[in-house]
Amino acid sequence: MAYASHRSPLRPPRPDLTLARDCEQCLGWGTVVTRDGDHELCHVCQPDPADTEGPAASGS
């Protein structure tokens, strides 16, 4: 049986607080609360994991 990590609504994502330190959007927390009350990583200061695919994604 395989187990995968599931995103729990009770556990917010883990931001990199070093990146969030001077962010005006999330005020240094690294997460923002959506209109639905969910915690999401701040799109201003936290990198998107999909953007870090490596040099093959650059097209060169």
HELIX and SHEET records of a PDB file:
HELIX    1   1 LEU A   17  ALA A   20  1                                   4    
HELIX    2   2 PRO A   49  ASP A   51  5                                   3    
HELIX    3   3 PRO A   55  SER A   58  5                                   4    
SHEET    1   A 2 THR A  31  VAL A  33  0                                        
SHEET    2   A 2 HIS A  39  LEU A  41 -1                                        
END                                                                             
